[in-house]
């Protein structure tokens, strides 16, 4: 099977299921496992290459979506040359990757026409279901079921360790200017890890949150996980938060529990490494219960 993946999480799933050699084209954001960076890039972002602030990125994204031009460019000649049997994309978020409808429009005159397979998870259960469905599509149904069982066992271990513990108030921030909460699977992850996410709803998209609302909530733990950024990039971009009125009065700040996280690797993408992210959250929320869990290098940094 000849596969093109327009979705970093799908690329990770395909490699986890041992079909990485069949992936012949990827998006510009597909970077894990590292060897995938050698694959031909078939989809790129329609954003300037020069550095932009968070506010500028937000404006460019919203303008592109309003205009109907889209955020992504598909290299159609390269895609035709690859002649994929299967293209994996998504329906979840127009900001995260090209939509399945846009891909269908591109390939409608291809001969033979490839199958467009779309992922659409809003929760951890949705992620697990997508792993199995994609595994079935590429002839790895049994391996996918076994892999999901392993991931679920890790979730259950975390749940067991935090059962009955006091749950601190947590706020997970997916964008910092303007401030946005982290939606979909993140509130669920916080709950499983032993916290309470009071400014987001499980399964719902991210949305803007006024700073005054954050102050009233008085989070005891702050997770900063801007979409698409590594922990190091996040640390460099969120320092302006310290200038916000009332910042120093937040319990999370007073307790030195404001954490920059690697959102791109462990939180923003609906793939297998969300479980790594869950374990990281659990370690930070209840360190006394996860002493034996060693955090990955460059996964966390205190702001």
C-alpha positions in Angstrom: 0.0 0.0 0.0 1.2 3.5 -0.9 0.2 6.0 1.9 0.3 9.8 2.2 -0.3 11.2 5.6 -1.4 14.9 6.0 -1.6 14.5 9.8 1.3 14.2 12.2 -0.7 12.0 14.6 -1.6 9.6 11.8 2.0 9.4 10.8 2.9 8.5 14.4 0.2 5.8 14.4 1.3 4.3 11.1 4.9 4.1 12.4 3.7 2.6 15.7 1.9 -0.1 13.6 5.1 -0.9 11.7 3.9 0.4 8.3 6.2 3.5 8.1 7.9 2.2 5.0 4.6 2.5 3.2 4.3 6.2 4.0 5.6 7.9 0.9 4.5 11.5 1.6 3.8 13.6 4.6 2.9 17.1 5.8 5.5 19.7 6.8 4.5 19.1 10.5 5.2 15.4 10.5 8.3 15.1 12.5 8.0 12.0 14.6 9.6 9.5 14.6 12.6 11.6 13.5 13.3 9.5 10.4 10.0 10.7 8.9 11.6 14.0 8.2 13.3 12.4 5.2 10.0 11.8 3.5 8.7 14.0 0.7 6.6 16.9 1.9 3.3 17.0 0.1 1.5 19.6 2.2 2.7 22.9 3.5 1.3 25.8 5.5 0.2 29.0 3.7 1.9 31.2 6.3 4.9 33.5 6.0 8.3 31.8 6.8 9.4 34.8 8.9 8.8 34.6 12.7 5.4 35.9 13.9 4.1 36.7 17.3 1.2 34.6 18.8 -1.2 37.5 18.1 0.0 37.8 14.5 -0.4 34.1 13.9 -3.9 34.2 15.4 -4.9 37.1 13.0 -3.4 35.4 10.0 -5.2 32.1 10.8 -8.5 33.8 11.3 -8.2 35.9 8.1 -7.3 32.8 6.1 -10.3 30.9 7.4 -12.7 33.8 6.8 -11.5 34.2 3.2 -12.0 30.6 2.4 -8.4 30.3 1.0 -7.4 27.7 3.6 -4.2 27.4 5.6 -2.6 24.7 3.6 -1.1 24.1 0.2 -1.1 20.6 -1.4 1.7 19.9 -3.9 -0.7 18.3 -6.4 2.0 17.3 -9.0 4.0 15.6 -6.3 0.9 13.8 -4.9 0.1 12.6 -8.5 3.6 11.3 -8.9 3.5 9.4 -5.6 0.2 7.7 -6.8 -1.1 7.0 -3.2 -3.6 4.3 -2.5 -4.5 5.9 0.8 -4.4 9.5 2.0 -5.0 10.1 5.7 -6.3 13.5 6.9 -8.8 14.8 9.4 -12.2 16.5 10.0 -11.4 17.8 13.5 -9.9 21.3 13.0 -9.3 23.5 9.9 -6.3 25.0 11.8 -4.6 21.7 12.5 -4.4 20.2 9.0 -6.1 20.2 5.6 -9.7 19.0 5.7 -10.9 15.8 4.0 -13.2 17.8 1.8 -10.2 19.8 0.4 -8.3 16.6 -0.2 -11.2 15.0 -2.0 -11.4 18.0 -4.3 -7.7 17.7 -5.1 -7.8 14.0 -6.0 -11.2 13.8 -7.7 -9.6 13.6 -11.1 -6.8 11.2 -10.1 -6.7 7.9 -11.9 -6.8 5.6 -10.0 -8.4 7.8 -7.3 -7.0 7.2 -3.8 -9.1 6.5 -0.8 -9.3 9.5 1.6 -9.4 8.3 5.2 -10.3 10.9 7.8 -9.7 10.9 11.5 -12.1 12.8 13.8 -11.4 12.2 17.5 -12.7 14.4 20.3 -11.6 12.3 23.3 -9.1 9.6 24.3 -11.6 6.9 23.4 -11.9 8.6 20.0 -8.1 8.4 19.6 -8.1 4.7 20.5 -10.9 4.0 18.0 -9.1 5.8 15.2 -5.9 3.8 15.9 -7.9 0.6 15.4 -9.8 1.9 12.4 -6.6 3.0 10.7 -4.9 -0.2 11.6 -7.8 -2.1 10.0 -7.4 0.1 6.9 -3.7 -0.8 6.5 -4.0 -4.5 7.3 -2.8 -4.2 10.9 -6.1 -4.7 12.8 -4.7 -7.2 15.3 -1.6 -5.1 16.0 -3.7 -2.0 16.4 -6.0 -3.7 18.9 -3.0 -5.0 21.0 -1.4 -1.5 20.9 -4.6 0.2 22.1 -4.9 -2.4 24.9 -1.4 -1.4 26.0 -2.2 2.3 25.9 -5.4 1.8 27.9 -3.5 -0.2 30.6 -1.2 2.8 31.0 -4.3 5.1 31.5 -5.7 2.7 34.1 -2.4 2.7 36.0 -2.6 6.5 36.3 -6.2 6.4 37.3 -5.5 3.9 40.0 -2.7 5.9 41.6 -4.7 9.1 41.9 -8.0 7.6 43.1 -9.2 9.3 46.2 -6.6 12.1 46.2 -7.4 15.8 46.5 -7.8 17.3 43.1 -6.2 20.8 42.5 -7.7 23.3 40.1 -5.8 23.2 36.8 -5.9 25.5 33.8 -4.4 24.2 30.5 -3.6 27.1 28.1 -3.5 26.1 24.4 -2.7 29.7 23.1 -1.3 32.6 25.0 -2.2 35.7 23.0 -5.2 35.7 22.9 -5.6 33.3 25.8 -7.4 30.1 24.8 -8.2 27.0 26.9 -7.2 23.5 25.8 -10.2 21.5 24.6 -11.2 18.1 23.3 -9.2 15.4 25.1 -7.2 17.7 27.4 -9.8 18.2 30.1 -10.3 14.5 30.2 -6.5 14.0 30.5 -6.4 16.4 33.5 -9.2 14.6 35.2 -7.5 11.2 34.7 -4.3 12.6 36.0 -5.9 13.7 39.2 -6.8 17.4 38.6 -9.9 19.5 37.9 -10.0 21.5 34.6 -12.7 24.1 35.4 -12.3 26.3 32.4 -12.7 23.7 29.6 -15.3 21.1 28.8 -14.5 17.5 27.8 -14.9 16.9 24.0 -15.4 20.6 23.2 -13.1 22.7 21.0 -10.7 25.3 22.4 -12.1 28.8 22.9 -10.9 32.2 24.0 -10.9 32.8 27.8 -10.8 36.3 29.2 -7.9 36.8 31.6 -10.3 38.0 34.2 -12.0 34.6 34.2 -8.6 32.9 34.7 -7.9 35.2 37.7 -11.3 34.4 39.2 -10.7 30.7 38.8 -7.5 30.9 40.8 -5.8 27.9 39.2 -3.4 26.0 41.5 -1.5 24.5 38.5 -1.0 26.1 35.1 -0.1 24.0 32.1 1.1 26.1 29.1 0.9 24.1 25.9 0.6 26.4 22.9 -0.5 24.4 19.8 2.4 23.4 17.5 5.2 24.5 19.8 7.9 22.5 21.6 8.6 23.1 25.3 11.6 25.3 24.5 9.5 27.4 22.0 6.7 27.7 24.5 9.1 28.9 27.2 10.4 31.7 24.9 6.9 32.8 23.8 5.0 32.9 27.1 7.2 35.2 29.2 4.8 38.1 28.6 2.2 36.3 30.8 4.2 37.5 33.8 3.1 41.1 33.0 -0.6 40.4 33.2 -2.4 42.0 36.1 -2.8 39.7 39.0 -0.3 37.1 37.7 1.7 37.0 40.8 -1.4 36.5 42.9 -2.4 33.2 41.2 -1.9 30.2 43.5 -0.1 28.4 40.7 2.5 31.2 40.5 2.9 31.5 44.3 3.5 27.7 44.5 5.9 27.7 41.5 3.6 25.4 39.6 3.5 27.0 36.2 4.8 24.5 33.7 5.8 24.9 30.0 5.0 21.7 28.2 5.8 20.2 24.8 2.4 20.7 23.3 3.4 19.6 19.9 4.7 16.2 21.1 2.4 15.3 23.9 -0.9 17.3 23.9 -2.0 18.9 20.6 -1.9 15.8 18.4 -4.5 13.1 18.8 -2.0 10.2 18.7 -0.3 7.7 20.9 2.0 10.1 22.7 -1.0 11.7 24.4 -0.5 8.9 27.0 3.0 10.1 27.6 1.5 13.6 28.1 -1.0 12.1 30.6 1.8 10.6 32.6 3.6 13.9 32.6 0.5 15.7 33.9 0.0 13.1 36.6 3.7 13.4 37.7 3.3 17.2 38.0 -0.1 17.2 39.7 0.7 14.4 42.2 4.5 14.0 42.3 4.3 12.0 45.5 2.5 9.2 43.7 4.7 9.1 40.6 8.2 9.2 42.0 9.4 6.3 39.9 8.1 8.0 36.7 11.0 9.8 35.0 10.1 12.7 32.8 11.5 12.8 29.3 14.2 15.3 28.5 12.8 18.7 27.3 9.2 17.7 28.2 8.7 20.2 31.0 10.1 23.5 32.2 9.0 25.8 35.0 8.1 29.3 33.9 
